[in-house]
Amino acid sequence: MRQLLKAKTKDDVDFIFEQLETIGNEKINDWITEYQTPWILASLNHNYSLMDYDIWMTTPFDTNVSECSHANVNREGTRLRLKTAIFHSWNYDLTLYRRFHNYQKYNIPMSSKNKSGTKRKIDANKRKEKRKNIQIQKLPNKRQKVSVKENDSEFQKRI
């Protein structure tokens, strides 16, 4: 059964099915009828697929890409009419294309979070200004030398 994936011609695939039919097991016959449907057979062996061999070999053999795409499309809405769903997915694909294009052409990152050097400097300056404006009075540490005059003036201010 696993040889179906590695068969090099359609004749090899047919020969494998014939060999399995000679076993005569009921479960194997059910398996054969299911896997001889054209769309399933086309997904298992490139000879029955209409794809070029090079494209067949470069496509992943798992569904991670389609599952990711499905999750992204669900952001646009669920239970939509077919025409509306196609329009929404087209818009989503267009926005992704624009993001990729901007990243490749202008080196603008695809995420909305800007972490460039300039942005970091701007954020640092904002934090610095915020600290200046707040000015929290700190009590002196035990290690800091405080003159007696400063303590007296602070004491008189409190009274």
Backbone hydrogen bonds, N-H to C=O, Kabsch-Sander energy under -0.5 kcal/mol:
donor,donor_aa,acceptor,acceptor_aa,energy
4,L,1,M,-1.3
5,L,2,R,-0.9
7,A,3,Q,-1.0
13,V,9,T,-1.5
14,D,10,K,-2.6
15,F,11,D,-2.4
16,I,12,D,-2.0
17,F,13,V,-2.1
18,E,14,D,-2.3
19,Q,15,F,-2.4
20,L,16,I,-2.0
21,E,17,F,-2.0
22,T,18,E,-1.5
23,I,19,Q,-0.5
23,I,20,L,-0.8
24,G,20,L,-0.7
24,G,21,E,-0.5
29,N,25,N,-2.2
30,D,26,E,-2.0
31,W,27,K,-2.1
32,I,28,I,-2.5
33,T,29,N,-2.3
34,E,30,D,-1.9
35,Y,31,W,-2.6
36,Q,32,I,-1.2
37,T,34,E,-1.1
41,L,37,T,-2.6
42,A,38,P,-2.2
43,S,39,W,-0.9
44,L,40,I,-0.8
44,L,41,L,-0.6
45,N,41,L,-2.1
48,Y,45,N,-1.0
49,S,45,N,-0.6
56,W,52,D,-2.5
57,M,53,Y,-2.2
58,T,54,D,-1.3
59,T,55,I,-1.4
67,E,63,T,-2.4
68,C,64,N,-2.2
69,S,65,V,-2.4
70,H,66,S,-2.5
71,A,67,E,-2.1
72,N,68,C,-2.1
73,V,69,S,-2.3
74,N,70,H,-1.7
75,R,72,N,-1.0
76,E,73,V,-1.6
77,G,73,V,-0.5
77,G,74,N,-0.5
85,A,81,R,-2.9
86,I,82,L,-2.4
87,F,83,K,-2.1
88,H,84,T,-2.8
89,S,85,A,-2.6
90,W,86,I,-2.2
91,N,87,F,-2.3
92,Y,88,H,-2.4
93,D,89,S,-2.6
94,L,90,W,-2.2
95,T,91,N,-2.3
96,L,92,Y,-2.2
97,Y,93,D,-2.5
98,R,94,L,-2.4
99,R,95,T,-2.2
100,F,96,L,-2.5
101,H,97,Y,-2.8
102,N,98,R,-2.8
103,Y,99,R,-2.1
104,Q,100,F,-2.5
105,K,101,H,-2.8
106,Y,102,N,-2.3
107,N,102,N,-0.5
107,N,103,Y,-1.0
108,I,102,N,-1.2
114,N,112,S,-0.7
115,K,113,K,-0.7
120,R,116,S,-2.1
121,K,117,G,-2.0
122,I,118,T,-2.3
123,D,119,K,-2.5
124,A,120,R,-2.3
125,N,121,K,-2.4
126,K,122,I,-2.1
127,R,123,D,-2.3
128,K,124,A,-2.2
129,E,125,N,-2.4
130,K,126,K,-2.1
131,R,127,R,-2.3
132,K,128,K,-2.0
133,N,129,E,-2.2
134,I,130,K,-1.9
135,Q,131,R,-1.8
146,V,144,Q,-0.6
151,N,147,S,-1.5
152,D,148,V,-2.5
153,S,149,K,-2.5
154,E,150,E,-2.3
155,F,151,N,-2.3
156,Q,152,D,-2.4
157,K,153,S,-1.8
158,R,154,E,-1.6
159,I,155,F,-1.3
